[in-house]
Amino acid sequence: MEARLHMEMLPQPDPEACGPTALHAVYRYYGEDVPLDQVTAEVPMLEGGGTLAPLIACHALRRGYGAVIFPYDLQLFDPTWFLPGRGDIRERLTAQMKVKANPKLHVASRAYLEYLDLGGELRYEDLTSSLMRKYLVRSMPIITGLSATYLYGSAREFGPDSDYDDLRGESAGHFVVLCGYHRENRTVSVADPLQVNPAGKGPHYEVGINRVLCAILLGVLTYDGNLLILKPREEKGGRARVHAHHR
């Protein structure tokens, strides 16, 4: 069985705008005509460049969407926080900030606190191909923050211009949209805002599912490592606009 969602992905307007551009593609998929420059202007960016999944999700929540994030970043979330009876995760995030001085951890924590305050949901499940298929077969694209370095198999990046440098470089984070899967071939369809990318296949390409899973988990190096699923606003009649092909 395979599922393919019709995803129109524009090129990201600058090196740091992959997150807003991925979000814009999902808006278009659900039939919402909002200019890309508006989305890139409204999604908050980090001081060092780029953005975070909860900041992307907050933009959608304010537009009436529902949002679910599956986080895998153990720098930020302790697995025991998701056990039954452990209370409000917001309290744990706030308490953690008091004992850890890492500035980026504080930025990410505040982003998740805002996300939760706006009604966003966190779910903690093993990252598997079946988890991704569950949403794709329901015609729901997945925005994911992952390691571009591992996804592309490229050199690590260094400096303000993100130059490839296999010695001084570090893993680079990136956002793409997962928009289909082929179960027999064990591949995932990727819509990539970086349309001239080291994969060399343009904005749409297939990647082995194991590579995608590893790239997502390695996204924790840049406070990524997550899946973000947006639930669209319903149109009159209780249906959302979608563009999908199943076979």
N, CA, C and O of each residue as an XYZ file, in Angstrom:
988
protein
N       0.850     -1.196      0.000
C       0.000      0.000      0.000
C       0.879      1.236      0.000
O       1.950      1.252      0.606
N       0.417      2.268     -0.683
C       1.149      3.522     -0.651
C       0.178      4.677     -0.499
O      -0.998      4.558     -0.843
N       0.664      5.784      0.010
C      -0.110      7.019      0.132
C       0.757      8.159     -0.353
O       1.921      8.275      0.031
N       0.187      9.001     -1.198
C       0.922     10.164     -1.687
C       0.018     11.381     -1.575
O      -1.087     11.399     -2.116
N       0.490     12.381     -0.882
C      -0.253     13.617     -0.717
C       0.307     14.650     -1.684
O       1.521     14.768     -1.851
N      -0.584     15.388     -2.312
C      -0.154     16.406     -3.285
C       0.339     17.633     -2.521
O      -0.457     18.403     -1.984
N       1.642     17.802     -2.481
C       2.253     18.860     -1.679
C       3.026     19.808     -2.585
O       4.016     19.418     -3.203
N       2.569     21.053     -2.660
C       3.262     22.075     -3.441
C       4.209     22.829     -2.507
O       3.777     23.512     -1.579
N       5.490     22.693     -2.769
C       6.502     23.294     -1.900
C       7.245     24.394     -2.648
O       7.902     24.131     -3.655
N       7.141     25.621     -2.156
C       7.909     26.720     -2.726
C       9.336     26.681     -2.178
O       9.570     26.100     -1.119
N      10.284     27.284     -2.877
C      11.650     27.347     -2.335
C      11.722     28.284     -1.137
O      11.091     29.340     -1.131
N      12.482     27.903     -0.135
C      12.628     28.781      1.019
C      13.347     30.055      0.594
O      14.341     29.984     -0.129
N      12.860     31.229      1.031
C      13.403     32.499      0.535
C      14.786     32.844      1.063
O      15.466     33.691      0.484
N      15.217     32.213      2.143
C      16.564     32.449      2.660
C      17.016     31.192      3.387
O      16.201     30.302      3.628
N      18.296     31.092      3.744
C      18.807     29.848      4.330
C      18.164     29.440      5.650
O      18.263     28.280      6.048
N      17.507     30.372      6.335
C      16.959     30.071      7.656
C      15.456     29.831      7.645
O      14.878     29.570      8.700
N      14.809     29.911      6.496
C      13.344     29.941      6.436
C      12.721     28.596      6.100
O      11.596     28.551      5.604
N      13.428     27.491      6.359
C      12.855     26.188      6.021
C      11.590     25.897      6.828
O      10.636     25.331      6.297
N      11.576     26.280      8.109
C      10.413     26.013      8.948
C       9.157     26.719      8.476
O       8.143     26.061      8.242
N       9.190     28.055      8.325
C       8.009     28.751      7.817
C       7.597     28.287      6.426
O       6.405     28.255      6.119
N       8.560     27.926      5.576
C       8.227     27.476      4.226
C       7.529     26.123      4.261
O       6.591     25.889      3.499
N       7.979     25.232      5.140
C       7.297     23.950      5.312
C       5.878     24.165      5.832
O       4.940     23.518      5.367
N       5.722     25.066      6.787
C       4.394     25.388      7.313
C       3.502     25.944      6.215
O       2.333     25.569      6.115
N       4.039     26.833      5.394
C       3.278     27.421      4.297
C       2.772     26.339      3.342
O       1.641     26.413      2.863
N       3.608     25.337      3.064
C       3.194     24.252      2.174
C       2.021     23.472      2.758
O       1.118     23.065      2.027
N       2.032     23.264      4.071
C       0.925     22.554      4.708
C      -0.333     23.408      4.686
O      -1.425     22.881      4.474
N      -0.208     24.711      4.900
C      -1.367     25.591      4.762
C      -1.969     25.463      3.367
O      -3.185     25.334      3.228
N      -1.139     25.497      2.346
C      -1.630     25.389      0.969
C      -2.277     24.028      0.730
O      -3.291     23.930      0.038
N      -1.699     23.000      1.292
C      -2.265     21.657      1.150
C      -3.693     21.613      1.679
O      -4.563     20.966      1.095
N      -3.926     22.305      2.787
C      -5.255     22.325      3.374
C      -6.144     23.415      2.781
O      -7.227     23.683      3.302
N      -5.696     24.044      1.696
C      -6.541     24.966      0.961
C      -6.515     26.393      1.444
O      -7.371     27.190      1.058
N      -5.545     26.740      2.290
C      -5.469     28.109      2.811
C      -4.471     28.925      1.994
O      -3.302     28.559      1.866
N      -4.949     30.018      1.454
C      -4.119     30.862      0.587
C      -3.535     31.997      1.416
O      -4.148     33.055      1.559
N      -2.354     31.768      1.957
C      -1.664     32.789      2.750
C      -0.285     32.977      2.133
O       0.394     31.987      1.863
N       0.152     34.207      1.902
C       1.440     34.433      1.240
C       2.614     33.897      2.060
O       2.615     33.965      3.289
N       3.601     33.370      1.361
C       4.787     32.854      2.037
C       5.503     33.947      2.816
O       5.971     33.710      3.929
N       5.592     35.147      2.238
C       6.307     36.211      2.949
C       5.601     36.596      4.239
O       6.248     37.049      5.183
N       4.289     36.425      4.297
C       3.564     36.691      5.541
C       3.916     35.649      6.601
O       4.150     35.988      7.761
N       3.950     34.385      6.196
C       4.276     33.323      7.151
C       5.701     33.483      7.668
O       5.941     33.364      8.870
N       6.646     33.752      6.771
C       8.039     33.905      7.204
C       8.213     35.117      8.109
O       9.078     35.115      8.985
N       7.401     36.150      7.907
C       7.498     37.340      8.756
C       6.889     37.105     10.133
O       7.307     37.726     11.110
N       5.905     36.216     10.217
C       5.161     36.037     11.464
C       5.701     34.920     12.353
O       5.514     34.965     13.569
N       6.361     33.928     11.780
C       6.924     32.851     12.604
C       8.212     33.353     13.258
O       9.129     33.771     12.551
N       8.303     33.322     14.575
C       9.517     33.820     15.249
C      10.748     33.009     14.861
O      10.683     31.791     14.700
N      11.866     33.706     14.713
C      13.137     33.063     14.396
C      14.076     33.180     15.589
O      13.984     34.127     16.370
N      14.966     32.230     15.725
C      15.930     32.229     16.815
C      17.061     33.205     16.536
O      17.329     33.551     15.385
N      17.714     33.640     17.588
C      18.802     34.610     17.441
C      19.914     34.086     16.535
O      20.506     34.846     15.769
N      20.193     32.801     16.624
C      21.242     32.222     15.789
C      20.757     31.724     14.449
O      21.529     31.128     13.697
N      19.482     31.956     14.129
C      18.920     31.502     12.868
C      18.021     30.291     13.051
O      18.170     29.528     14.005
N      17.093     30.127     12.130
C      16.181     28.998     12.191
C      15.059     29.217     13.182
O      14.941     30.289     13.776
N      14.235     28.195     13.358
C      13.113     28.276     14.286
C      12.922     26.908     14.923
O      13.739     26.009     14.723
N      11.853     26.748     15.685
C      11.575     25.509     16.396
C      10.166     25.037     16.075
O       9.297     25.842     15.739
N       9.940     23.739     16.178
C       8.624     23.179     15.879
C       7.501     23.834     16.686
O       6.454     24.128     16.110
N       7.666     24.078     17.997
C       6.569     24.708     18.731
C       6.272     26.127     18.265
O       5.127     26.569     18.348
N       7.280     26.854     17.776
C       7.034     28.198     17.256
C       6.255     28.136     15.947
O       5.380     28.966     15.698
N       6.574     27.149     15.114
C       5.792     26.927     13.897
C       4.356     26.572     14.267
O       3.404     27.106     13.698
N       4.216     25.660     15.229
C       2.890     25.202     15.624
C       2.057     26.323     16.231
O       0.845     26.374     16.020
N       2.688     27.220     16.981
C       1.940     28.331     17.583
C       1.295     29.200     16.511
O       0.179     29.687     16.691
N       1.993     29.394     15.400
C       1.417     30.170     14.301
C       0.135     29.498     13.806
O      -0.871     30.167     13.568
N       0.178     28.176     13.653
C      -1.000     27.450     13.188
C      -2.114     27.454     14.233
O      -3.287     27.596     13.887
N      -1.758     27.299     15.499
C      -2.770     27.309     16.556
C      -3.524     28.632     16.581
O      -4.735     28.658     16.801
N      -2.815     29.718     16.358
C      -3.468     31.031     16.355
C      -4.393     31.202     15.148
O      -5.267     32.069     15.154
N      -4.206     30.396     14.133
C      -5.072     30.437     12.957
C      -6.201     29.422     13.049
O      -6.943     29.228     12.086
N      -6.333     28.777     14.193
C      -7.451     27.878     14.403
C      -7.177     26.410     14.162
O      -8.091     25.591     14.261
N      -5.948     26.058     13.850
C      -5.606     24.651     13.650
C      -5.416     23.947     14.994
O      -5.145     24.585     16.011
N      -5.560     22.641     14.978
C      -5.104     21.825     16.084
C      -3.681     21.381     15.805
O      -3.259     21.364     14.649
N      -2.933     21.021     16.838
C      -1.535     20.639     16.643
C      -1.128     19.561     17.640
O      -1.484     19.609     18.817
N      -0.375     18.589     17.138
C       0.211     17.538     17.966
C       1.696     17.473     17.648
O       2.077     17.412     16.479
N       2.537     17.484     18.674
C       3.976     17.299     18.503
C       4.395     16.025     19.227
O       4.042     15.804     20.385
N       5.152     15.196     18.524
C       5.828     14.053     19.131
C       7.282     14.464     19.344
O       8.040     14.519     18.377
N       7.698     14.757     20.583
C       9.072     15.212     20.833
C       9.996     14.051     21.208
O       9.608     13.145     21.946
N      11.220     14.097     20.689
C      12.206     13.058     21.004
C      13.496     13.650     21.562
O      14.529     12.980     21.591
N      13.438     14.890     22.001
C      14.628     15.593     22.470
C      14.799     15.400     23.972
O      14.129     16.055     24.771
N      15.696     14.501     24.348
C      15.929     14.241     25.766
C      16.733     15.340     26.440
O      16.872     15.334     27.663
N      17.268     16.288     25.666
C      17.865     17.469     26.285
C      16.789     18.312     26.957
O      17.051     19.025     27.926
N      15.577     18.216     26.424
C      14.497     19.097     26.864
C      13.436     18.366     27.677
O      12.924     18.901     28.660
N      13.108     17.145     27.267
C      12.023     16.398     27.903
C      12.559     15.132     28.554
O      13.273     14.351     27.925
N      12.211     14.938     29.815
C      12.542     13.694     30.501
C      11.444     12.676     30.208
O      10.265     13.013     30.304
N      11.798     11.434     29.853
C      10.757     10.452     29.531
C       9.749     10.234     30.650
O       8.587      9.930     30.382
N      10.180     10.384     31.905
C       9.260     10.133     33.015
C       8.162     11.185     33.113
O       7.151     10.963     33.780
N       8.350     12.333     32.455
C       7.311     13.360     32.499
C       6.023     12.899     31.819
O       4.947     13.439     32.077
N       6.144     11.903     30.954
C       4.981     11.458     30.191
C       4.290     10.254     30.818
O       3.312      9.743     30.272
N       4.796      9.797     31.967
C       4.162      8.681     32.652
C       2.846      9.131     33.271
O       2.707     10.298     33.638
N       1.872      8.222     33.394
C       0.595      8.581     34.015
C       0.796      9.095     35.438
O       1.584      8.546     36.208
N       0.077     10.144     35.764
C       0.105     10.675     37.114
C       1.255     11.599     37.430
O       1.415     12.007     38.581
N       2.080     11.951     36.421
C       3.226     12.818     36.690
C       2.879     14.304     36.680
O       3.746     15.140     36.935
N       1.642     14.638     36.393
C       1.243     16.039     36.470
C       1.500     16.811     35.190
O       1.708     16.235     34.123
N       1.481     18.126     35.324
C       1.556     19.032     34.185
C       3.003     19.174     33.709
O       3.892     19.520     34.488
N       3.224     18.905     32.430
C       4.572     19.040     31.867
C       5.049     20.485     31.944
O       6.251     20.739     32.029
N       4.118     21.429     31.915
C       4.521     22.836     32.024
C       5.262     23.103     33.332
O       6.213     23.883     33.371
N       4.820     22.455     34.388
C       5.495     22.633     35.676
C       6.916     22.085     35.637
O       7.824     22.673     36.224
N       7.114     20.958     34.944
C       8.447     20.368     34.859
C       9.368     21.221     33.992
O      10.537     21.408     34.331
N       8.855     21.741     32.877
C       9.667     22.618     32.030
C      10.110     23.857     32.801
O      11.263     24.279     32.711
N       9.182     24.432     33.557
C       9.499     25.628     34.331
C      10.522     25.320     35.423
O      11.454     26.093     35.646
N      10.342     24.192     36.099
C      11.284     23.803     37.154
C      12.665     23.510     36.572
O      13.681     23.839     37.185
N      12.704     22.897     35.403
C      13.988     22.575     34.776
C      14.775     23.834     34.429
O      15.999     23.862     34.559
N      14.072     24.875     33.987
C      14.761     26.120     33.646
C      15.453     26.734     34.855
O      16.433     27.464     34.709
N      14.947     26.442     36.041
C      15.538     27.010     37.253
C      16.854     26.336     37.631
O      17.648     26.900     38.383
N      17.086     25.135     37.113
C      18.301     24.408     37.497
C      19.262     24.204     36.329
O      20.350     23.660     36.516
N      18.879     24.632     35.131
C      19.755     24.540     33.961
C      19.871     25.914     33.329
O      18.863     26.572     33.071
N      21.093     26.347     33.079
C      21.324     27.716     32.606
C      21.495     27.821     31.096
O      21.766     28.908     30.585
N      21.345     26.722     30.377
C      21.544     26.727     28.925
C      20.567     27.683     28.250
O      19.357     27.469     28.333
N      21.054     28.741     27.577
C      20.148     29.733     26.979
C      19.200     29.137     25.942
O      18.021     29.489     25.911
N      19.704     28.236     25.091
C      18.826     27.683     24.061
C      17.775     26.770     24.667
O      16.653     26.698     24.164
N      18.125     26.068     25.748
C      17.123     25.265     26.439
C      16.005     26.149     26.965
O      14.837     25.765     26.920
N      16.350     27.322     27.459
C      15.333     28.250     27.960
C      14.444     28.745     26.822
O      13.228     28.845     26.981
N      15.049     29.056     25.675
C      14.262     29.509     24.522
C      13.295     28.410     24.083
O      12.115     28.670     23.849
N      13.804     27.184     23.975
C      12.960     26.071     23.554
C      11.873     25.787     24.583
O      10.734     25.495     24.219
N      12.216     25.869     25.859
C      11.229     25.621     26.917
C      10.107     26.646     26.859
O       8.933     26.290     26.964
N      10.460     27.913     26.694
C       9.426     28.954     26.618
C       8.547     28.757     25.387
O       7.347     29.030     25.426
N       9.146     28.283     24.294
C       8.355     28.028     23.091
C       7.342     26.913     23.337
O       6.191     27.009     22.910
N       7.768     25.867     24.019
C       6.839     24.779     24.323
C       5.788     25.203     25.342
O       4.643     24.758     25.263
N       6.152     26.044     26.287
C       5.158     26.544     27.240
C       4.076     27.339     26.523
O       2.890     27.188     26.817
N       4.482     28.183     25.586
C       3.501     28.938     24.806
C       2.636     27.993     23.978
O       1.421     28.169     23.888
N       3.266     26.999     23.379
C       2.543     26.011     22.574
C       1.473     25.308     23.411
O       0.336     25.155     22.963
N       1.829     24.886     24.608
C       0.873     24.207     25.478
C      -0.224     25.155     25.942
O      -1.387     24.761     26.029
N       0.132     26.391     26.240
C      -0.866     27.373     26.668
C      -1.892     27.652     25.572
O      -3.047     27.963     25.865
N      -1.471     27.542     24.309
C      -2.377     27.782     23.180
C      -3.217     26.559     22.829
O      -4.025     26.607     21.902
N      -3.033     25.478     23.556
C      -3.840     24.286     23.315
C      -3.152     23.197     22.523
O      -3.788     22.212     22.149
N      -1.850     23.355     22.255
C      -1.112     22.309     21.559
C      -0.967     21.064     22.419
O      -1.004     21.135     23.647
N      -0.802     19.935     21.766
C      -0.735     18.648     22.464
C       0.646     18.019     22.272
O       1.239     18.115     21.198
N       1.146     17.375     23.325
C       2.378     16.588     23.251
C       2.031     15.114     23.421
O       1.257     14.749     24.306
N       2.603     14.277     22.575
C       2.430     12.831     22.709
C       3.803     12.177     22.691
O       4.708     12.612     21.979
N       3.936     11.136     23.479
C       5.228     10.454     23.607
C       5.046      9.009     23.177
O       4.483      8.201     23.916
N       5.520      8.684     21.985
C       5.446      7.327     21.445
C       6.757      7.006     20.745
O       7.485      7.906     20.326
N       7.050      5.720     20.621
C       8.231      5.320     19.869
C       8.129      5.836     18.436
O       7.061      5.794     17.825
N       9.245      6.318     17.914
C       9.288      6.787     16.532
C       9.445      5.574     15.618
O      10.503      4.946     15.577
N       8.387      5.258     14.894
C       8.373      4.090     14.017
C       7.754      4.460     12.678
O       7.114      5.501     12.532
N       7.961      3.583     11.709
C       7.328      3.796     10.409
C       5.814      3.725     10.525
O       5.106      4.441      9.816
N       5.308      2.875     11.403
C       3.854      2.760     11.550
C       3.250      4.028     12.131
O       2.119      4.380     11.795
N       3.987      4.724     13.001
C       3.486      5.989     13.536
C       3.323      7.011     12.412
O       2.309      7.705     12.344
N       4.314      7.104     11.538
C       4.214      8.051     10.433
C       3.114      7.645      9.458
O       2.367      8.494      8.971
N       3.015      6.343      9.172
C       1.982      5.878      8.237
C       0.586      6.174      8.762
O      -0.330      6.451      7.987
N       0.427      6.115     10.076
C      -0.895      6.344     10.665
C      -1.466      7.688     10.250
O      -2.667      7.806     10.005
N      -0.615      8.702     10.169
C      -1.085     10.031      9.784
C      -1.121     10.205      8.272
O      -2.040     10.832      7.746
N      -0.146      9.668      7.577
C      -0.118      9.842      6.125
C      -1.296      9.146      5.457
O      -1.841      9.665      4.483
N      -1.701      7.981      5.960
C      -2.833      7.281      5.369
C      -4.137      8.024      5.632
O      -5.132      7.806      4.941
N      -4.129      8.901      6.633
C      -5.295      9.754      6.907
C      -5.180     11.096      6.194
O      -5.910     12.039      6.503
N      -4.257     11.174      5.236
C      -4.051     12.375      4.410
C      -3.600     13.572      5.236
O      -3.990     14.707      4.961
N      -2.780     13.316      6.246
C      -2.258     14.375      7.101
C      -0.744     14.441      6.948
O      -0.046     13.554      7.438
N      -0.211     15.476      6.276
C       1.242     15.600      6.129
C       1.911     15.845      7.473
O       1.279     16.311      8.421
N       3.199     15.523      7.541
C       3.959     15.622      8.782
C       5.125     16.581      8.578
O       5.990     16.341      7.736
N       5.149     17.663      9.345
C       6.323     18.535      9.385
C       7.302     17.930     10.385
O       6.925     17.605     11.511
N       8.537     17.781      9.979
C       9.509     17.200     10.903
C      10.786     18.021     10.944
O      11.291     18.475      9.916
N      11.296     18.202     12.158
C      12.597     18.824     12.357
C      13.634     17.728     12.514
O      13.531     16.888     13.407
N      14.635     17.740     11.640
C      15.587     16.631     11.609
C      17.001     17.127     11.327
O      17.237     18.326     11.178
N      17.922     16.195     11.257
C      19.304     16.519     10.906
C      19.452     16.480      9.394
O      19.391     15.413      8.784
N      19.649     17.657      8.787
C      19.897     17.701      7.347
C      21.203     16.995      7.014
O      21.333     16.380      5.956
N      22.159     17.086      7.912
C      23.458     16.453      7.693
C      23.306     14.953      7.469
O      23.922     14.390      6.565
N      22.486     14.310      8.295
C      22.286     12.872      8.139
C      21.354     12.572      6.974
O      21.590     11.625      6.224
N      20.299     13.362      6.813
C      19.352     13.131      5.718
C      20.058     13.142      4.370
O      19.839     12.259      3.540
N      20.902     14.142      4.155
C      21.592     14.288      2.877
C      22.887     13.477      2.800
O      23.397     13.227      1.709
N      23.414     13.070      3.947
C      24.725     12.438      3.953
C      25.815     13.405      3.553
O      26.795     13.026      2.911
N      25.639     14.666      3.939
C      26.578     15.727      3.556
C      27.557     16.006      4.692
O      27.413     15.475      5.793
N      28.549     16.841      4.415
C      29.488     17.247      5.459
C      28.775     18.123      6.485
O      27.765     18.757      6.182
N      29.310     18.149      7.686
C      28.782     19.053      8.704
C      29.055     20.499      8.298
O      29.848     20.760      7.393
N      28.387     21.442      8.980
C      28.441     22.840      8.553
C      29.097     23.712      9.618
O      29.010     23.442     10.816
N      29.759     24.767      9.140
C      30.529     25.630     10.045
C      30.389     27.087      9.625
O      30.372     27.411      8.437
N      30.288     27.971     10.644
C      30.347     29.408     10.395
C      29.019     30.033     10.017
O      28.025     29.330      9.836
N      29.000     31.359      9.896
C      27.756     32.093      9.636
C      27.130     31.772      8.285
O      25.926     31.955      8.106
N      27.922     31.300      7.337
C      27.394     30.962      6.015
C      27.141     29.465      5.853
O      26.882     28.994      4.745
N      27.216     28.726      6.944
C      26.956     27.280      6.922
C      27.784     26.565      5.860
O      27.266     25.756      5.092
N      29.074     26.874      5.829
C      29.975     26.224      4.878
C      30.215     24.774      5.293
O      30.289     24.460      6.481
N      30.333     23.905      4.304
C      30.656     22.515      4.606
C      32.087     22.420      5.130
O      33.025     22.933      4.520
N      32.231     21.753      6.270
C      33.554     21.613      6.882
C      33.537     20.330      7.705
O      32.941     20.279      8.781
N      34.194     19.300      7.193
C      34.114     18.001      7.854
C      34.883     17.943      9.167
O      34.735     16.984      9.925
N      35.701     18.953      9.448
C      36.467     18.972     10.694
C      35.857     19.898     11.737
O      35.617     19.484     12.872
N      35.609     21.128     11.366
C      35.073     22.103     12.323
C      33.549     22.127     12.359
O      32.965     22.727     13.261
N      32.909     21.496     11.411
C      31.466     21.605     11.264
C      30.670     20.888     12.343
O      31.188     20.051     13.081
N      29.381     21.247     12.408
C      28.427     20.620     13.319
C      27.192     20.204     12.527
O      26.954     20.693     11.423
N      26.420     19.308     13.099
C      25.191     18.855     12.455
C      24.245     20.032     12.248
O      24.107     20.885     13.125
N      23.601     20.078     11.098
C      22.682     21.170     10.763
C      21.241     20.689     10.852
O      20.910     19.603     10.376
N      20.386     21.505     11.464
C      18.971     21.191     11.545
C      18.223     21.663     10.314
O      18.696     22.536      9.587
N      17.055     21.082     10.082
C      16.281     21.413      8.887
C      14.842     20.963      9.106
O      14.581     20.047      9.885
N      13.907     21.618      8.410
C      12.512     21.187      8.396
C      12.128     20.746      6.994
O      12.427     21.429      6.015
N      11.465     19.604      6.905
C      10.879     19.130      5.662
C       9.466     18.653      5.974
O       9.066     18.573      7.136
N       8.718     18.339      4.923
C       7.379     17.781      5.091
C       7.384     16.357      4.548
O       7.780     16.125      3.406
N       6.947     15.413      5.360
C       6.757     14.038      4.911
C       5.353     13.937      4.331
O       4.370     14.239      5.008
N       5.265     13.511      3.073
C       3.975     13.609      2.382
C       3.600     12.326      1.649
O       2.801     12.361      0.712
N       4.158     11.214      2.057
C       3.767      9.957      1.448
C       4.693      8.834      1.865
O       5.756      9.066      2.440
N       4.274      7.604      1.565
C       5.129      6.459      1.850
C       4.804      5.340      0.866
O       3.694      5.258      0.339
N       5.772      4.500      0.634
C       5.609      3.310     -0.195
C       6.023      2.129      0.662
O       7.208      1.913      0.916
N       5.037      1.370      1.104
C       5.312      0.325      2.089
C       6.209     -0.773      1.522
O       7.103     -1.268      2.209
N       5.968     -1.147      0.273
C       6.749     -2.239     -0.319
C       8.212     -1.846     -0.476
O       9.110     -2.639     -0.193
N       8.446     -0.608     -0.933
C       9.823     -0.140     -1.129
C      10.459      0.398      0.143
O      11.666      0.636      0.188
N       9.641      0.589      1.183
C      10.092      1.159      2.457
C      10.746      2.520      2.253
O      11.851      2.784      2.728
N      10.024      3.376      1.526
C      10.486      4.741      1.299
C       9.435      5.733      1.767
O       8.252      5.411      1.882
N       9.901      6.950      2.036
C       9.035      8.056      2.438
C       9.176      9.166      1.406
O      10.277      9.439      0.928
N       8.058      9.807      1.063
C       8.087     10.953      0.155
C       8.380     12.211      0.958
O       7.745     12.472      1.980
N       9.347     12.986      0.485
C       9.779     14.201      1.172
C       9.518     15.401      0.276
O       9.840     15.381     -0.912
N       8.930     16.451      0.853
C       8.839     17.761      0.200
C       9.802     18.682      0.936
O       9.644     18.933      2.130
N      10.800     19.183      0.214
C      11.932     19.872      0.833
C      11.951     21.343      0.435
O      12.002     21.654     -0.755
N      11.910     22.262      1.415
C      11.983     23.696      1.083
C      13.313     24.096      0.459
O      13.381     25.077     -0.282
N      14.379     23.336      0.756
C      15.690     23.613      0.166
C      15.737     22.892     -1.176
O      16.167     21.742     -1.264
N      15.286     23.592     -2.224
C      15.026     22.902     -3.480
C      16.289     22.594     -4.261
O      16.284     21.690     -5.096
N      17.373     23.322     -4.012
C      18.683     22.920     -4.524
C      19.441     22.365     -3.326
O      20.084     23.105     -2.581
N      19.354     21.058     -3.155
C      19.864     20.436     -1.941
C      20.853     19.328     -2.277
O      20.919     18.880     -3.422
N      21.621     18.883     -1.286
C      22.618     17.837     -1.540
C      22.032     16.514     -2.010
O      22.753     15.679     -2.557
N      20.714     16.307     -1.802
C      20.100     15.093     -2.330
C      20.073     15.121     -3.855
O      20.015     14.076     -4.503
N      20.117     16.340     -4.428
C      20.209     16.504     -5.869
C      18.980     16.091     -6.632
O      19.066     15.763     -7.815
N      17.826     16.099     -5.973
C      16.609     15.601     -6.609
C      15.482     16.626     -6.619
O      14.329     16.267     -6.856
N      15.792     17.894     -6.365
C      14.757     18.912     -6.369
C      13.922     18.882     -5.110
O      14.333     18.294     -4.109
N      12.742     19.513     -5.139
C      11.939     19.648     -3.925
C      11.206     18.376     -3.509
O      10.765     18.274     -2.364
N      11.065     17.406     -4.409
C      10.327     16.181     -4.082
C      11.206     14.965     -4.370
O      11.748     14.826     -5.466
N      11.338     14.100     -3.387
C      12.144     12.904     -3.590
C      11.741     11.834     -2.577
O      11.045     12.101     -1.597
N      12.204     10.619     -2.848
C      11.954      9.477     -1.976
C      13.227      9.160     -1.184
O      14.335      9.225     -1.715
N      13.048      8.821      0.074
C      14.168      8.463      0.945
C      13.798      7.192      1.702
O      12.644      7.003      2.085
N      14.777      6.331      1.912
C      14.532      5.139      2.711
C      14.037      5.499      4.100
O      14.539      6.431      4.729
N      13.057      4.759      4.567
C      12.408      5.131      5.824
C      13.377      5.057      7.001
O      13.260      5.844      7.940
N      14.326      4.132      6.967
C      15.285      4.049      8.072
C      16.172      5.288      8.135
O      16.509      5.760      9.221
N      16.551      5.816      6.968
C      17.356      7.044      6.961
C      16.564      8.202      7.554
O      17.103      9.001      8.320
N      15.286      8.294      7.201
C      14.448      9.372      7.735
C      14.310      9.245      9.246
O      14.429     10.236      9.965
N      14.060      8.040      9.727
C      13.924      7.840     11.170
C      15.198      8.253     11.903
O      15.136      8.921     12.935
N      16.350      7.854     11.371
C      17.622      8.234     12.005
C      17.829      9.745     11.959
O      18.274     10.342     12.939
N      17.506     10.364     10.820
C      17.683     11.811     10.688
C      16.813     12.566     11.684
O      17.233     13.582     12.237
N      15.600     12.069     11.911
C      14.714     12.725     12.876
C      15.300     12.619     14.282
O      15.366     13.613     15.004
N      15.720     11.430     14.666
C      16.268     11.256     16.013
C      17.538     12.072     16.212
O      17.764     12.603     17.299
N      18.365     12.180     15.183
C      19.586     12.979     15.299
C      19.295     14.473     15.275
O      20.187     15.282     15.528
N      18.065     14.841     14.974
C      17.678     16.245     15.064
C      17.770     16.804     16.470
O      17.746     18.021     16.653
N      17.874     15.934     17.470
C      17.987     16.420     18.849
C      19.262     17.231     19.043
O      19.356     18.009     19.992
N      20.240     17.064     18.166
C      21.482     17.831     18.292
C      21.252     19.321     18.095
O      22.065     20.139     18.525
N      20.144     19.680     17.446
C      19.832     21.092     17.191
C      18.465     21.476     17.778
O      17.805     22.386     17.278
N      18.049     20.777     18.840
C      16.748     21.011     19.479
C      15.598     20.792     18.503
O      14.534     21.397     18.630
N      15.832     19.912     17.521
C      14.751     19.451     16.653
C      14.390     18.041     17.123
O      14.210     17.822     18.321
N      14.284     17.094     16.210
C      13.952     15.735     16.621
C      12.503     15.622     17.034
O      12.204     15.321     18.190
N      11.593     15.863     16.092
C      10.171     15.855     16.421
C       9.327     15.652     15.173
O       9.799     15.811     14.047
N       8.079     15.299     15.398
C       7.046     15.272     14.367
C       5.985     16.283     14.760
O       5.597     16.355     15.926
N       5.513     17.061     13.802
C       4.438     18.024     14.031
C       3.320     17.736     13.040
O       3.520     17.782     11.827
N       2.142     17.439     13.577
C       0.970     17.197     12.742
C      -0.060     18.268     13.045
O      -0.428     18.487     14.199
N      -0.517     18.929     12.001
C      -1.544     19.956     12.143
C      -2.894     19.402     11.718
O      -3.008     18.722     10.698
N      -3.905     19.699     12.507
C      -5.270     19.317     12.161
C      -5.954     20.543     11.596
O      -6.047     21.561     12.281
N      -6.441     20.472     10.350
C      -6.971     21.674      9.700
C      -8.295     22.121     10.278
O      -9.045     21.356     10.884
N      -8.540     23.394     10.060
C      -9.861     23.915     10.374
C     -10.872     23.277      9.434
O     -10.586     23.082      8.253
N     -12.037     22.954      9.943
C     -13.051     22.329      9.104
C     -13.802     23.385      8.311
O     -14.093     24.475      8.803
N     -14.114     23.023      7.042
C     -14.937     23.892      6.227
C     -16.404     23.635      6.554
O     -16.727     22.760      7.357
N     -17.268     24.387      5.939
C     -18.696     24.148      6.108
C     -19.009     22.733      5.630
O     -18.549     22.307      4.570
N     -19.794     22.015      6.422
C     -20.068     20.633      6.098
C     -19.172     19.670      6.854
O     -19.329     18.453      6.760
N     -18.207     20.241      7.622
C     -17.392     19.409      8.490
C     -16.241     18.703      7.826
O     -15.693     17.756      8.391
N     -15.849     19.145      6.619
C     -14.741     18.504      5.919
C     -13.628     19.510      5.683
O     -13.881     20.701      5.504
N     -12.413     19.028      5.685
C     -11.260     19.862      5.369
C     -10.795     19.550      3.958
O     -10.945     18.427      3.475
N     -10.230     20.552      3.305
C      -9.721     20.352      1.959
C      -8.407     19.586      2.014
O      -7.475     19.982      2.716
N      -8.339     18.485      1.267
C      -7.107     17.706      1.208
C      -6.867     17.269     -0.226
O      -7.783     17.263     -1.048
N      -5.646     16.910     -0.512
C      -5.246     16.496     -1.854
C      -4.401     15.241     -1.693
O      -3.201     15.332     -1.432
N      -5.009     14.083     -1.844
C      -4.291     12.848     -1.563
C      -4.567     11.796     -2.621
O      -5.570     11.835     -3.334
N      -3.633     10.851     -2.695
C      -3.784      9.698     -3.566
C      -3.378      8.474     -2.770
O      -2.283      8.424     -2.211
N      -4.264      7.483     -2.716
C      -3.951      6.231     -2.016
C      -4.062      5.079     -3.004
O      -4.889      5.087     -3.916
N      -3.208      4.098     -2.792
C      -3.278      2.930     -3.667
C      -2.899      1.694     -2.862
O      -2.889      0.587     -3.399
